[in-house]
Structures are given as structure tokens and as C-alpha cells.
Amino acid sequence: MSGLLRTISTRTSLALRGPMITQRASVFTRPAKDPLGPAETIIGLGLFALAILGPSGWILANIEDYKKKD
């Protein structure tokens, strides 16, 4: 029983102490080397909208098929 309590206490004490290593994010604050043009921006936003709205549009277009209980 004391082995179990020792295991639990060491694991919880490590969790309560927090991480020993300080993590730093790699954030770059310089502007982009090549600015994006309007065509690249429109293509990127279009693909992003398609990825978000495409599956829900597919479900709504085929809702009658999903309602059937075969």
C-alpha cells in the first residue's frame, strides 16, 4: 500500500510543480519576403471557405438520403 501511495504522491508532485523547461515559441516579426498578390489571396480564401462550407453543404444537399431508414 505504501508503494502505491508513494507512486501517486510523486506523480502528483511533478504535476503540481509545473514544467522544468521553459518553452519558447518561434515567432518571426519581420514582414514577408514576397508579399501575397490579390490572386493568391482570393485562391487561399476560396479554398479555406470550401474546406469549411463544403461538407455542410454536401450534407444539406443530401439531407433526404440521410433521413431514410433502410
WOUR-V260181 format. One record per run of one state. SS is the DSSP state (2 for helix, 1 for strand, 0 for the rest). FROM is the first residue (numbers start at 0). LEN is the number of residues. If there is no record, write none. Layout:
BEGIN
SS|FROM|LEN ; SS|FROM|LEN
END
This chain:
BEGIN
0|0|1 ; 2|1|16 ; 0|17|20 ; 2|37|24 ; 0|61|1 ; 2|62|5 ; 0|67|3
END
